[in-house]
Amino acid sequence: MTGPRYTPLVDGLPATVPFVGPEVQERAQGHPFRARIGANENVFGPSPKAIEAMRTADADIWMYADPTNFDLRNALATHNNIPTENIVVGEGIDGLLGYLVRMIVGARDGVVTSHGAYPTFNFHVAGFGGVLHTVPYNGDHEDPDALCAKAHKVDAKLVYISNPDNPMGTWHEGPVIAAMLDKLPEGCLLVLDEAYIEFAKPSAVAQIDVDDPRVIRMRTFSKAYGMAGARCGYAIGAAELITAFNKIRNHFGMNRSAQYAALAALHDQDWLDATVAKVHVARTKINEIAKANGLITLPSATNFVAMECGGDGDFARKVLTTLIADGIFVRMPFVAPQDRCIRVGCGTDADIDAFGQALPRALAKARG
């Protein structure tokens, strides 16, 4: 008796998960974290209107969701002041990235990203046989010029950049991002991940024509809207590119309750504004904790702060390990020299206080 006949590509890939979830670590330790501020989640949660919408929709969960996402797409079009045909909804940015790579990348096709940038994109590229080419960060920022230059060198079909950036929290002003389009090789698509754009200043938003075929923008309800578990994101792009998603996407992939919750969240901008304000307060507190411990933080336009630990990556990993053992869930960049930092999410007052109490102990143990 034989098993399934995997494709040569899949047969040669490792079985892996891009991120180790906090639940995995909690099971290993035998207790929950005291502060869950490592996964860039929005601990302030979704709008109460979104929660109520989910509760109402749950009664009809026996029905499939609308495969066209009609109401949500139209609401997003109104919110962004663009035509509905320029929007596709999907299972978070991760799901949309998977669909996009499937549409564009074949065996041995070149793809460019930054070394140490969002690993789930790399996971999709490997899964469809693409060849990933990377460039280093420049001063803890992704390097638009280097990304475009590498794209020319390898004839890339996709170039990925996040603005604001994950994992560093830094950002480029909108004109810098828009200028990338004229520097890309012919036929190359810029994948602009804007998961954290609601936390950034308006000047960080690139002003690009919605029908420009050289770019696709990814946004989400996971971060500022506080709905990471609902898996709901959307992409903005030229109508022809957006239509192409219908050739391969899972038309019933969107959870019905998530659709209604996202719609309600979008209509509660007051809650969004209040959340952004809370994140700003939390960032300020994290910066103060760093300063009190003689550490430096990077400027952030996200709901987390990259904090330099005062040493190299090995030192930062010691700090991280002790924090996790102390019940504080944080993460860190995984590529040098960015791995000299830990990444601290913007939590509640209790979360930040717990981190503030644990950090001196973690630093002392790492030093001693």
SEGU-936218 format. One line per 3 residues: number of its first residue (from 1); for each residue z, x, y of C-alpha. Coordinates in steps of 0.001 Angstrom, whole numbers. Layout:
! SEGU-936218
NUM = Z:X:Y ~ ... .
//
This chain:
! SEGU-936218
1 = 0:0:0 ~ -1015:1389:3389 ~ 51:575:6916 .
4 = -2108:-300:9933 ~ -4918:2019:10980 ~ -3977:3124:14500 .
7 = -6596:4387:16874 ~ -6694:8200:17096 ~ -5379:7946:20667 .
10 = -2327:5862:19751 ~ -1731:7884:16598 ~ -1413:11014:18729 .
13 = 922:9595:21369 ~ 4724:9875:21255 ~ 6756:6680:21027 .
16 = 8705:6774:24255 ~ 10165:4728:27098 ~ 9650:6070:30643 .
19 = 13237:5257:31650 ~ 16543:5234:29794 ~ 18101:1933:30820 .
22 = 21742:1646:31865 ~ 22337:-678:28923 ~ 21408:2155:26545 .
25 = 23941:4430:28202 ~ 26602:1704:28210 ~ 26165:1184:24472 .
28 = 26419:4927:23886 ~ 29620:5149:25956 ~ 31149:1953:24626 .
31 = 31894:476:28047 ~ 30030:-936:31052 ~ 29416:972:34263 .
34 = 31772:355:37162 ~ 28890:730:39626 ~ 25280:110:38620 .
37 = 23443:1888:41434 ~ 20842:3968:39622 ~ 17830:1784:38851 .
40 = 16804:897:42433 ~ 17820:-2687:41747 ~ 18846:-4952:44596 .
43 = 22473:-5688:43760 ~ 22651:-8202:46615 ~ 20545:-10509:44487 .
46 = 17877:-13105:45141 ~ 17941:-15941:47619 ~ 20134:-18860:46498 .
49 = 16992:-20945:46922 ~ 15265:-18766:44313 ~ 18178:-19182:41917 .
52 = 18090:-22946:42360 ~ 14329:-22969:41833 ~ 14786:-21114:38543 .
55 = 17443:-23553:37408 ~ 15210:-26496:38198 ~ 12178:-24916:36526 .
58 = 14157:-24022:33402 ~ 14293:-27697:32447 ~ 10505:-27593:32077 .
61 = 10352:-24220:30352 ~ 8709:-25937:27386 ~ 5524:-25929:29472 .
64 = 3293:-22909:29892 ~ 3118:-21425:33368 ~ 78:-22068:35525 .
67 = -2325:-19332:34362 ~ -3922:-19166:37819 ~ -568:-18749:39636 .
70 = -2116:-21138:42165 ~ 885:-22060:44294 ~ 2320:-18542:44441 .
73 = -1026:-16921:45211 ~ -1672:-19366:48036 ~ 1798:-18840:49466 .
76 = 1320:-15068:49306 ~ -2041:-15402:51002 ~ -448:-17371:53845 .
79 = 2450:-14919:54083 ~ 99:-11920:54302 ~ -2537:-13754:56369 .
82 = -5328:-12979:53902 ~ -7598:-15048:51633 ~ -6241:-16156:48270 .
85 = -9088:-14434:46423 ~ -7664:-11082:47530 ~ -4408:-11555:45561 .
88 = -3556:-11270:41879 ~ -85:-11983:40497 ~ 1277:-10125:37505 .
91 = 4302:-9090:35507 ~ 5711:-6770:38118 ~ 3935:-3724:39490 .
94 = 4316:-2114:36064 ~ 2230:-4849:34452 ~ -396:-4743:37181 .
97 = -657:-951:36912 ~ -1280:-1343:33195 ~ -4069:-3843:33785 .
100 = -5610:-1672:36487 ~ -5629:1460:34348 ~ -7115:-520:31478 .
103 = -9932:-1691:33759 ~ -10719:1675:35328 ~ -9664:4521:33057 .
106 = -11417:5470:29850 ~ -11094:8433:27532 ~ -10908:11744:29442 .
109 = -11295:10086:32875 ~ -9462:11964:35625 ~ -6476:10446:37422 .
112 = -4412:12099:40169 ~ -764:11623:41090 ~ 2153:13674:42405 .
115 = 4183:15820:40010 ~ 7437:13916:39587 ~ 6200:10584:40960 .
118 = 6639:7192:39259 ~ 6380:7914:35493 ~ 5345:4429:34335 .
121 = 1931:4939:35953 ~ 1550:8170:33970 ~ 2564:6266:30822 .
124 = -319:3822:31298 ~ -2822:6602:31984 ~ -1861:8354:28750 .
127 = -2004:5066:26861 ~ -5644:4533:27763 ~ -6758:8110:27199 .
130 = -7014:9279:30804 ~ -6347:12847:31896 ~ -3534:13111:34418 .
133 = -3769:15749:37147 ~ -820:16374:39455 ~ -78:18029:42774 .
136 = 3377:19079:44010 ~ 5391:17314:46673 ~ 5290:18860:50120 .
139 = 8685:18912:51824 ~ 9976:16055:49609 ~ 6995:13901:50614 .
142 = 3953:13111:48544 ~ 1024:15147:49880 ~ -1958:12927:50826 .
145 = -4301:15828:51577 ~ -3504:17595:48314 ~ -3953:14372:46344 .
148 = -7388:13797:47870 ~ -8442:17419:47385 ~ -7442:17295:43719 .
151 = -9343:14009:43331 ~ -12537:15744:44476 ~ -11906:18684:42152 .
154 = -11482:16548:39010 ~ -13745:13615:39998 ~ -10772:11250:39768 .
157 = -11236:7532:39287 ~ -7726:6709:40525 ~ -5301:8354:42948 .
160 = -1715:7049:42936 ~ 698:7274:45853 ~ 3828:5281:46656 .
163 = 4755:4619:50272 ~ 7740:4568:50707 ~ 8155:7008:47870 .
166 = 10040:6772:44612 ~ 12020:8903:43722 ~ 12634:10578:47098 .
169 = 12769:7582:49463 ~ 10602:9374:52031 ~ 7520:7856:53636 .
172 = 4357:8479:55628 ~ 3331:6546:58695 ~ 626:3953:58089 .
175 = -2236:5902:59758 ~ -1639:8833:57391 ~ -2129:6564:54383 .
178 = -5151:4822:55892 ~ -6787:8178:56592 ~ -6747:8986:52876 .
181 = -9547:6514:52248 ~ -12104:8633:54060 ~ -10972:11733:52149 .
184 = -11404:10328:48644 ~ -14468:11077:46526 ~ -17072:8349:46115 .
187 = -16004:5757:43580 ~ -12320:6740:43602 ~ -9722:4002:44055 .
190 = -6456:4600:45921 ~ -3534:2917:44159 ~ -1016:2302:46943 .
193 = 2373:1333:45527 ~ 4311:-491:48255 ~ 7274:-1654:46165 .
196 = 9734:-739:48939 ~ 7655:-1699:51964 ~ 10053:-4443:53119 .
199 = 12717:-1776:53726 ~ 10428:388:55855 ~ 9647:234:59551 .
202 = 6444:-1653:60460 ~ 4830:1655:61438 ~ 4856:2699:57773 .
205 = 2509:-144:56809 ~ -1089:1067:56599 ~ -3557:-1103:58520 .
208 = -6432:-1420:56054 ~ -9053:-4157:55807 ~ -8188:-6394:52866 .
211 = -11779:-6185:51572 ~ -11923:-2386:51613 ~ -13019:-1579:48029 .
214 = -11376:1861:48097 ~ -7782:692:47827 ~ -5498:-1664:45942 .
217 = -1966:-2338:47194 ~ 880:-3200:44839 ~ 3933:-5192:45951 .
220 = 6843:-6781:44149 ~ 9681:-9290:44121 ~ 11843:-6784:42218 .
223 = 13238:-4832:45162 ~ 13916:-6490:48530 ~ 13692:-9981:47009 .
226 = 16250:-9082:44318 ~ 14341:-10354:41282 ~ 13792:-7253:39110 .
229 = 14574:-9138:35921 ~ 12015:-11856:36657 ~ 9088:-9390:36490 .
232 = 6935:-10728:39282 ~ 4616:-8631:41414 ~ 1272:-8917:43116 .
235 = -1663:-6807:44167 ~ -3854:-7035:47259 ~ -7411:-5791:47110 .
238 = -11088:-6523:47568 ~ -12071:-9867:46055 ~ -14396:-8321:43472 .
241 = -11664:-5999:42208 ~ -9095:-8795:42121 ~ -11501:-11021:40181 .
244 = -11952:-8269:37603 ~ -8297:-8640:36589 ~ -9217:-12000:35095 .
247 = -11357:-10193:32525 ~ -8404:-8559:30805 ~ -5040:-9811:32101 .
250 = -2634:-11896:30040 ~ -3259:-15267:31669 ~ 14:-16672:30353 .
253 = 2000:-13504:31011 ~ 3870:-14847:34023 ~ 7160:-16582:33324 .
256 = 7115:-20152:34661 ~ 10599:-19972:36170 ~ 9783:-16615:37783 .
259 = 6767:-18160:39512 ~ 8889:-20871:41095 ~ 11671:-18457:41988 .
262 = 9235:-16089:43694 ~ 7776:-18976:45649 ~ 11238:-20036:46852 .
265 = 12207:-16445:47677 ~ 9067:-15962:49736 ~ 9972:-19021:51796 .
268 = 13478:-17701:52540 ~ 12765:-14835:54907 ~ 16219:-15192:56471 .
271 = 17752:-14073:53170 ~ 15301:-11176:53000 ~ 16239:-10078:56507 .
274 = 19946:-10242:55651 ~ 19377:-8172:52519 ~ 17474:-5499:54441 .
277 = 20384:-5340:56894 ~ 22879:-4906:54021 ~ 20765:-2106:52589 .
280 = 20790:-358:55961 ~ 24599:-545:56072 ~ 24858:807:52520 .
283 = 22496:3682:53305 ~ 24683:4609:56257 ~ 27789:4626:54049 .
286 = 26077:6805:51439 ~ 25065:9254:54162 ~ 28669:9372:55385 .
289 = 29957:10066:51869 ~ 27469:12915:51504 ~ 28501:14421:54823 .
292 = 32185:14165:53924 ~ 31462:16194:50796 ~ 29375:18799:52610 .
295 = 26085:17484:51209 ~ 22757:16519:52772 ~ 20741:13331:52306 .
298 = 17035:12788:52808 ~ 15813:10137:55265 ~ 15095:6968:53285 .
301 = 12957:3874:53817 ~ 14029:2352:50504 ~ 17124:809:48939 .
304 = 18326:4161:47647 ~ 19167:7583:49060 ~ 18237:10987:47631 .
307 = 21260:13249:48009 ~ 21080:17031:47689 ~ 23946:18281:45540 .
310 = 24035:21799:46970 ~ 22468:23594:44028 ~ 19494:23544:41691 .
313 = 18451:20959:39117 ~ 20909:22208:36500 ~ 23773:21780:38960 .
316 = 22618:18281:39914 ~ 22424:17329:36240 ~ 26051:18392:35789 .
319 = 27027:16185:38717 ~ 25006:13302:37289 ~ 26527:13659:33823 .
322 = 30057:13549:35189 ~ 29309:10535:37389 ~ 27908:8634:34419 .
325 = 30941:9507:32307 ~ 33082:8252:35194 ~ 31333:4862:35107 .
328 = 28916:5420:37991 ~ 25287:4817:37030 ~ 22945:6900:39161 .
331 = 19703:8719:38391 ~ 17879:11782:39646 ~ 14319:13048:40078 .
334 = 13133:14851:36959 ~ 10880:17564:38429 ~ 11887:20648:40408 .
337 = 12569:21155:43260 ~ 13243:17436:43794 ~ 15661:17514:40865 .
340 = 18211:19266:43080 ~ 19032:15713:44236 ~ 20684:12685:42735 .
343 = 19450:9240:43713 ~ 22102:6746:44824 ~ 21278:3054:45107 .
346 = 22456:839:47941 ~ 25210:-1212:46345 ~ 28039:-3438:47431 .
349 = 31069:-2088:49283 ~ 32867:-1842:45941 ~ 29962:65:44383 .
352 = 29762:2556:47231 ~ 33539:2994:47342 ~ 33587:3741:43614 .
355 = 30810:6298:44069 ~ 32631:7841:47013 ~ 35766:8297:44918 .
358 = 33901:9724:41918 ~ 31616:12153:43739 ~ 34276:14765:44689 .
361 = 35446:14881:41065 ~ 31877:15321:39818 ~ 31176:18101:42326 .
364 = 34394:19891:41468 ~ 33654:19781:37743 ~ 30080:21001:38280 .
367 = 31349:23900:40374 ~ 34224:24796:38137 .
//
